[in-house]
Amino acid sequence: MPKLFGTFGIRRVANEVLTPEMATKLALSFATFIGGESVVVGRDTRKTSEMLYNAVVAGLCSAGCQVVELGVTATPALQWACRQWQMWGAMVTASHNPPEWNGIKFMEKSGKGLDREKEVEVERIFFGETFRRASWFEIRQETVKRDIRWDYIAAIMSRVDVAAIRKRSFRVALDCANGAPSLITPYLLSEMGCRVVTLNAHPDGNFPGRNPEPTPENLKDIVTLIRHGDFDLGFAQDGDGDRLIVITEKGEFVPGDLSVSLVAKELAQRPIPGPIVTTVATTHILQEIAKATNREVITTAVGDLVVAKVLQEKGGIFGCEENGGMIFPDFVWGRDGAMAAAFILHILANSGKPLSELLQELPPYYQVKKKVTIDPEKRDAVLAAVDEATKKEQNRITTDGFKVVFDDGSWVLVRPSGTEPLIRVFAEAKDRERAEALVAQYLALIEKAQR
């Protein structure tokens, strides 16, 4: 049976592969799986999202679901609503993908994405076309329309020290990527007393300001703004608001590894039990934070859905990824960029220190990240060569790709992309030369294996 779902949800080129017909069929498959129960539905700002959103609503209604429509909203806001109302969820979004893409994320009543076992059942219904069709008198005459923005904002504010944040009156630059965060994060920051200057904060599916993925290459405008202005820090989000990237008061791009470590350090010092959960690709700084606070770090395969699942199963205090994704398990079972922004302001307000100084207090590690395009026909040979080269290492992890951790705390990860003909090589060490040498070693191995 073909596989529809990726690491979280289904993403395809809109109106070429992911057509309204396919979206209706997917929603009908999901509705059949959940037995026609109530579903809360939202969408991002992409040009094709309203079209696909309406198709999803139609599919759900066809199976007899009561649909609660949120309209344009951030993915974590919808996940929060699922958890609050104990409803299943469906979000039309392609997150950080380019404008021509779109997708659908289905959520459980907890707000967490579907487990793989549930995805397989939805796929089985989709391809077998064994749909549940409601009789005409079972179909709801109308959907319920709700605006949860201010409830969601109030819930975030209840979890941070708003009084301390307001006292600092932070001047914040904010880049919303012309996405769904435009309707949430500027208002959240303003309500907490911040002086906010926004970029790309009008919803626009053309993404005229930048590509929605918050990478250094795509965030040059906000970096320039901060370097030539008077700001305490900057925030940048992706198209559906589940990720957050931070810029220092000096206009320095903060790698996701460092921003998640800053939050993990604060949470780990609190008198609450539980491990930190992250992926194999995330910084070793978390290991040092865990050791200092008598905690465990549990590593998973790459993907926020995997992190959220383990976080839930193990009773973790915090989940994170190296791309700046942060999961606060007492709030949303998924990455939440708005909550992350509020929590970072909470840390700054209570420390009285600038962001750059707080980052300097983290254990010093240096990362080097490279990716190399490979011949798809030689993929197996490349992976076999990496497998053989790492077998002799004492501390080898094969959760997702091949990772070797050395006694000095340095590590290297070689991981194939699940969607592209790429191999990613990440390394980290306490000095840059060591990290660069590890990456160079495995890049050379990959090149040799392709000859």
C-alpha positions as CSV (number, residue, x, y, z in Angstrom):
1,M,0.0,0.0,0.0
2,P,1.4,3.4,-0.9
3,K,2.3,5.8,1.9
4,L,0.5,9.2,2.1
5,F,1.9,10.6,5.3
6,G,5.3,12.2,5.9
7,T,6.9,13.2,9.2
8,F,3.7,15.1,10.1
9,G,0.7,15.1,7.8
10,I,0.5,15.0,4.0
11,R,2.2,17.6,1.8
12,R,2.0,17.8,-2.0
13,V,2.1,20.4,-4.8
14,A,-1.3,22.0,-4.5
15,N,-3.8,21.6,-7.3
16,E,-1.5,19.3,-9.2
17,V,-1.2,16.4,-6.7
18,L,-3.1,17.7,-3.7
19,T,-6.4,18.6,-5.5
20,P,-9.7,19.5,-3.9
21,E,-10.9,16.0,-4.8
22,M,-7.9,14.4,-3.0
23,A,-8.5,16.6,0.0
24,T,-12.1,15.6,0.2
25,K,-11.2,12.0,0.0
26,L,-8.5,12.4,2.6
27,A,-10.9,14.1,5.0
28,L,-13.6,11.5,4.3
29,S,-11.0,8.7,5.1
30,F,-10.1,10.4,8.4
31,A,-13.7,11.0,9.3
32,T,-14.5,7.3,8.6
33,F,-11.6,6.3,10.8
34,I,-12.8,8.4,13.8
35,G,-16.4,7.3,13.3
36,G,-17.9,10.6,12.4
37,E,-17.0,12.4,15.6
38,S,-16.5,16.2,15.9
39,V,-13.5,17.8,14.2
40,V,-12.0,21.3,14.6
41,V,-10.6,22.6,11.3
42,G,-8.1,25.5,10.5
43,R,-6.0,26.7,7.7
44,D,-2.9,28.8,6.9
45,T,-2.7,31.8,4.5
46,R,-1.6,30.0,1.4
47,K,-3.4,30.9,-1.8
48,T,-4.7,27.3,-2.1
49,S,-5.6,26.8,1.5
50,E,-9.2,28.1,1.4
51,M,-10.0,25.9,-1.5
52,L,-8.6,22.8,0.2
53,Y,-10.1,23.9,3.5
54,N,-13.6,23.9,2.0
55,A,-12.9,20.5,0.5
56,V,-11.8,19.1,3.8
57,V,-14.9,20.5,5.5
58,A,-17.1,18.9,2.8
59,G,-15.4,15.5,3.3
60,L,-15.8,15.6,7.1
61,C,-19.5,16.6,6.8
62,S,-20.1,13.8,4.3
63,A,-19.2,11.3,7.0
64,G,-21.6,13.0,9.5
65,C,-18.9,15.0,11.5
66,Q,-19.8,18.1,13.4
67,V,-17.2,20.6,12.1
68,V,-15.9,23.5,14.2
69,E,-14.3,26.0,11.8
70,L,-11.5,28.3,13.1
71,G,-10.6,29.7,9.7
72,V,-7.1,31.2,9.4
73,T,-5.1,30.2,12.5
74,A,-1.7,28.9,13.5
75,T,-1.2,25.1,13.8
76,P,-0.4,25.2,17.5
77,A,-3.5,27.3,18.2
78,L,-5.6,24.5,16.5
79,Q,-3.7,21.9,18.5
80,W,-4.5,23.8,21.7
81,A,-8.2,23.9,20.7
82,C,-8.2,20.1,20.2
83,R,-6.8,19.6,23.6
84,Q,-9.2,22.1,25.3
85,W,-12.3,20.7,23.6
86,Q,-11.2,17.1,23.3
87,M,-11.9,17.1,19.5
88,W,-10.1,15.6,16.6
89,G,-8.4,18.2,14.3
90,A,-7.5,18.9,10.7
91,M,-5.2,21.7,9.7
92,V,-4.7,22.7,6.0
93,T,-1.0,23.9,5.8
94,A,2.3,23.1,4.3
95,S,4.2,24.7,7.2
96,H,7.5,26.1,5.9
97,N,7.3,24.7,2.4
98,P,7.4,27.0,-0.7
99,P,4.1,28.7,-1.8
100,E,3.1,26.1,-4.4
101,W,2.9,23.4,-1.8
102,N,0.1,22.6,0.6
103,G,-0.9,19.9,3.0
104,I,-3.2,18.5,5.6
105,K,-2.3,17.6,9.2
106,F,-4.7,15.5,11.2
107,M,-4.6,15.6,15.0
108,E,-5.8,13.4,17.8
109,K,-8.1,14.7,20.6
110,S,-5.0,15.6,22.6
111,G,-3.8,17.8,19.8
112,K,-0.9,15.5,18.9
113,G,-0.5,14.4,15.4
114,L,-1.7,10.9,14.5
115,D,0.5,7.9,15.4
116,R,1.8,5.9,12.5
117,E,-0.6,3.1,13.3
118,K,-3.6,5.5,12.9
119,E,-2.1,6.9,9.7
120,V,-1.9,3.4,8.2
121,E,-5.6,3.0,9.0
122,V,-6.5,6.3,7.3
123,E,-4.3,5.2,4.3
124,R,-6.1,1.8,4.1
125,I,-9.5,3.5,4.0
126,F,-8.3,6.0,1.4
127,F,-6.9,3.5,-1.0
128,G,-9.7,0.9,-0.3
129,E,-12.4,3.6,-0.6
130,T,-14.2,2.0,2.4
131,F,-15.9,5.3,3.4
132,R,-18.5,6.0,6.0
133,R,-21.3,7.9,4.3
134,A,-23.8,9.6,6.5
135,S,-27.5,9.5,5.5
136,W,-29.0,12.9,4.6
137,F,-30.6,13.4,8.0
138,E,-27.4,12.7,9.8
139,I,-25.5,15.5,8.1
140,R,-25.2,18.7,10.1
141,Q,-27.1,21.5,8.6
142,E,-24.3,24.0,9.3
143,T,-20.8,24.1,10.8
144,V,-19.9,25.9,14.0
145,K,-17.6,28.9,13.5
146,R,-15.3,29.9,16.4
147,D,-12.5,32.5,16.9
148,I,-10.1,31.2,19.5
149,R,-7.3,33.8,19.0
150,W,-7.8,35.7,22.2
151,D,-8.5,32.6,24.3
152,Y,-5.2,31.1,22.9
153,I,-3.3,34.3,23.6
154,A,-4.7,34.5,27.2
155,A,-3.7,30.9,27.8
156,I,-0.1,31.6,26.7
157,M,0.1,34.7,28.9
158,S,-1.1,32.7,31.9
159,R,2.1,30.6,31.7
160,V,4.7,33.4,31.8
161,D,5.5,36.3,34.1
162,V,3.6,39.0,32.2
163,A,4.2,41.6,34.9
164,A,8.0,41.3,34.6
165,I,7.8,41.3,30.8
166,R,5.6,44.5,30.8
167,K,8.1,46.1,33.2
168,R,10.9,45.6,30.7
169,S,8.9,47.1,27.8
170,F,10.9,45.1,25.3
171,R,11.4,46.5,21.8
172,V,10.9,43.5,19.5
173,A,11.3,43.0,15.7
174,L,8.9,40.3,14.5
175,D,8.8,38.6,11.0
176,C,5.6,36.6,10.6
177,A,6.4,35.3,7.1
178,N,3.1,36.6,5.7
179,G,1.6,33.5,7.4
180,A,-1.0,32.6,10.0
181,P,1.2,33.9,12.9
182,S,0.4,37.4,11.5
183,L,-3.0,37.1,13.2
184,I,-1.6,36.0,16.6
185,T,2.0,36.8,17.6
186,P,2.0,40.6,17.0
187,Y,-1.1,40.8,19.3
188,L,0.4,38.5,21.9
189,L,3.6,40.6,22.2
190,S,1.6,43.8,22.3
191,E,-0.6,42.5,25.0
192,M,2.5,41.7,27.1
193,G,3.7,45.3,26.8
194,C,6.2,44.9,24.1
195,R,6.9,47.6,21.5
196,V,6.6,45.6,18.3
197,V,7.9,46.4,14.8
198,T,6.7,43.9,12.3
199,L,7.8,42.6,8.9
200,N,5.7,40.5,6.6
201,A,2.8,40.6,9.1
202,H,0.0,40.8,6.6
203,P,-1.5,37.4,5.5
204,D,-0.5,36.8,1.9
205,G,-0.2,33.5,0.2
206,N,2.2,34.8,-2.3
207,F,4.8,35.1,0.5
208,P,6.1,38.4,-1.0
209,G,8.5,39.2,1.8
210,R,10.4,35.9,1.9
211,N,10.2,32.1,1.7
212,P,8.3,30.9,4.7
213,E,11.1,28.7,6.1
214,P,13.1,30.8,8.7
215,T,16.6,30.1,7.6
216,P,19.5,32.6,7.7
217,E,19.3,33.1,4.0
218,N,15.6,34.1,4.3
219,L,15.9,36.3,7.3
220,K,18.3,39.0,6.0
221,D,15.7,41.7,6.3
222,I,15.0,41.3,10.0
223,V,18.7,40.9,10.7
224,T,19.4,44.2,8.9
225,L,16.6,45.9,10.7
226,I,17.9,44.9,14.1
227,R,21.5,45.8,13.3
228,H,20.4,49.3,12.3
229,G,17.8,49.8,14.9
230,D,17.3,49.8,18.7
231,F,15.9,46.4,19.5
232,D,16.1,44.0,22.5
233,L,15.7,41.0,20.2
234,G,13.9,39.7,17.1
235,F,11.6,36.7,16.4
236,A,10.9,35.0,13.0
237,Q,8.3,32.4,12.3
238,D,7.3,30.0,9.6
239,G,4.1,29.9,7.6
240,D,1.9,28.1,10.2
241,G,3.5,29.4,13.3
242,D,4.9,26.2,14.9
243,R,8.6,27.2,14.7
244,L,10.5,30.2,16.1
245,I,13.9,31.6,15.3
246,V,15.5,34.2,17.5
247,I,17.7,37.1,16.6
248,T,19.9,38.8,19.3
249,E,19.9,42.5,20.1
250,K,23.1,42.7,18.0
251,G,21.4,41.3,14.9
252,E,22.9,37.8,15.2
253,F,21.0,34.8,14.0
254,V,20.6,32.3,16.8
255,P,20.8,28.7,15.7
256,G,17.8,26.7,16.9
257,D,20.1,24.5,19.1
258,L,20.9,27.5,21.2
259,S,17.4,28.9,21.6
260,V,16.0,25.5,22.6
261,S,18.9,25.1,25.1
262,L,18.1,28.4,26.7
263,V,14.5,27.3,27.3
264,A,15.5,23.8,28.4
265,K,17.9,25.3,30.9
266,E,15.2,27.4,32.5
267,L,12.7,24.5,32.7
268,A,15.2,22.0,33.9
269,Q,15.9,24.1,36.9
270,R,12.3,23.9,38.1
271,P,11.3,21.4,40.7
272,I,9.3,19.2,38.3
273,P,10.3,15.6,37.3
274,G,10.8,14.3,33.8
275,P,13.3,14.0,31.0
276,I,14.1,16.4,28.1
277,V,13.1,14.8,24.8
278,T,14.9,15.8,21.5
279,T,16.1,14.3,18.3
280,V,19.5,12.7,17.4
281,A,20.4,15.9,15.5
282,T,20.1,18.3,18.4
283,T,23.0,19.8,20.4
284,H,24.9,18.1,23.2
285,I,24.3,21.2,25.4
286,L,21.1,19.5,26.4
287,Q,23.1,16.6,27.8
288,E,25.1,18.9,30.0
289,I,21.9,20.7,31.2
290,A,20.3,17.4,32.0
291,K,23.4,16.2,33.9
292,A,23.5,19.4,36.0
293,T,19.8,19.1,36.9
294,N,19.9,15.3,37.5
295,R,17.7,14.5,34.5
296,E,17.8,12.3,31.4
297,V,17.8,13.3,27.7
298,I,15.8,10.9,25.5
299,T,16.7,11.1,21.8
300,T,14.4,10.2,19.0
301,A,14.3,10.1,15.2
302,V,14.0,13.5,13.5
303,G,10.4,14.9,13.4
304,D,8.3,16.8,15.9
305,L,5.6,14.2,15.9
306,V,8.0,11.6,17.1
307,V,9.3,13.9,19.8
308,A,5.8,14.7,21.0
309,K,4.8,11.1,21.2
310,V,7.9,10.2,23.3
311,L,7.4,13.3,25.4
312,Q,3.8,12.2,26.2
313,E,4.8,8.6,26.9
314,K,7.7,9.4,29.2
315,G,6.2,12.4,31.0
316,G,8.9,14.8,29.7
317,I,9.2,18.4,30.8
318,F,10.2,19.8,27.4
319,G,10.6,18.7,23.8
320,C,12.7,20.3,21.1
321,E,14.4,20.1,17.7
322,E,17.5,21.7,16.3
323,N,15.5,23.8,13.9
324,G,14.0,25.9,16.8
325,G,10.9,23.9,17.3
326,M,9.8,23.8,21.0
327,I,7.1,21.6,22.6
328,F,5.7,22.7,26.0
329,P,3.9,19.5,27.2
330,D,1.7,21.3,29.7
331,F,0.2,23.4,26.9
332,V,0.3,21.9,23.4
333,W,1.4,18.5,22.1
334,G,3.3,20.1,19.3
335,R,5.8,22.8,18.4
336,D,4.5,26.3,19.4
337,G,6.3,29.4,18.1
338,A,4.1,31.9,20.0
339,M,4.5,30.1,23.3
340,A,8.2,29.9,22.7
341,A,8.5,33.7,22.0
342,A,6.6,34.4,25.3
343,F,8.8,32.1,27.3
344,I,12.0,33.6,25.9
345,L,10.7,37.0,26.9
346,H,9.9,35.6,30.4
347,I,13.5,34.4,30.7
348,L,14.9,37.8,29.6
349,A,12.6,39.7,31.9
350,N,13.5,37.7,35.0
351,S,17.3,37.6,34.3
352,G,17.7,41.3,33.6
353,K,20.4,40.4,31.0
354,P,20.5,40.8,27.2
355,L,19.9,37.8,25.1
356,S,23.5,37.6,23.8
357,E,24.8,37.4,27.4
358,L,22.4,34.6,28.3
359,L,23.5,32.6,25.2
360,Q,27.2,33.1,26.2
361,E,26.4,31.4,29.5
362,L,25.4,28.1,27.8
363,P,28.1,25.4,27.5
364,P,30.3,26.3,24.5
365,Y,29.8,24.0,21.6
366,Y,30.3,24.5,17.9
367,Q,28.2,23.0,15.1
368,V,29.0,22.4,11.4
369,K,26.1,21.3,9.2
370,K,26.5,20.3,5.5
371,K,24.4,18.5,3.0
372,V,25.5,16.8,-0.2
373,T,23.4,15.7,-3.2
374,I,23.9,12.1,-4.1
375,D,23.1,9.8,-7.1
376,P,19.8,8.1,-6.0
377,E,21.1,4.9,-7.6
378,K,24.1,4.9,-5.3
379,R,22.2,5.8,-2.1
380,D,22.4,2.2,-0.7
381,A,26.2,2.0,-1.4
382,V,26.7,5.3,0.4
383,L,24.8,4.2,3.4
384,A,26.5,0.9,3.5
385,A,29.9,2.6,3.5
386,V,28.8,4.9,6.4
387,D,27.4,1.9,8.2
388,E,30.7,0.0,7.9
389,A,32.8,3.0,8.9
390,T,30.8,3.6,12.1
391,K,30.5,0.0,13.2
392,K,33.8,0.1,15.0
393,E,32.8,3.1,17.1
394,Q,31.9,2.3,20.7
395,N,29.0,4.7,21.1
396,R,27.0,4.4,17.8
397,I,23.3,5.4,17.6
398,T,21.2,4.2,14.6
399,T,17.9,5.7,15.6
400,D,17.8,7.9,12.5
401,G,20.9,7.6,10.3
402,F,24.3,6.9,11.8
403,K,25.4,8.9,14.8
404,V,28.7,8.5,16.7
405,V,29.3,10.1,20.1
406,F,32.9,10.5,21.3
407,D,34.3,10.6,24.8
408,D,35.1,14.3,24.6
409,G,31.4,15.1,23.9
410,S,31.8,15.7,20.2
411,W,29.6,13.8,17.8
412,V,28.8,13.3,14.1
413,L,25.5,12.4,12.4
414,V,25.1,11.1,8.9
415,R,21.5,11.0,7.9
416,P,19.8,10.6,4.5
417,S,16.9,12.8,3.6
418,G,13.5,11.1,3.5
419,T,12.2,13.2,0.6
420,E,15.3,14.3,-1.5
421,P,18.5,12.7,-2.9
422,L,20.5,14.3,-0.1
423,I,22.7,13.1,2.7
424,R,23.1,15.5,5.7
425,V,26.2,15.5,7.8
426,F,26.1,17.3,11.2
427,A,28.9,17.5,13.7
428,E,29.4,19.3,17.0
429,A,32.4,19.7,19.3
430,K,33.8,22.1,21.8
431,D,36.1,23.6,19.2
432,R,35.2,24.4,15.6
433,E,38.2,22.7,14.1
434,R,37.1,19.3,15.6
435,A,33.6,19.7,14.2
436,E,34.8,20.7,10.8
437,A,37.2,17.8,10.7
438,L,34.4,15.3,11.5
439,V,32.2,16.7,8.7
440,A,35.1,16.6,6.2
441,Q,35.9,13.0,7.1
442,Y,32.4,11.8,6.3
443,L,31.9,14.0,3.3
444,A,35.1,12.4,1.9
445,L,33.7,9.0,2.7
446,I,30.4,9.8,0.9
447,E,32.2,11.0,-2.2
448,K,34.4,7.9,-2.3
449,A,31.4,5.7,-2.0
450,Q,29.8,7.3,-5.1
451,R,32.8,6.7,-7.4
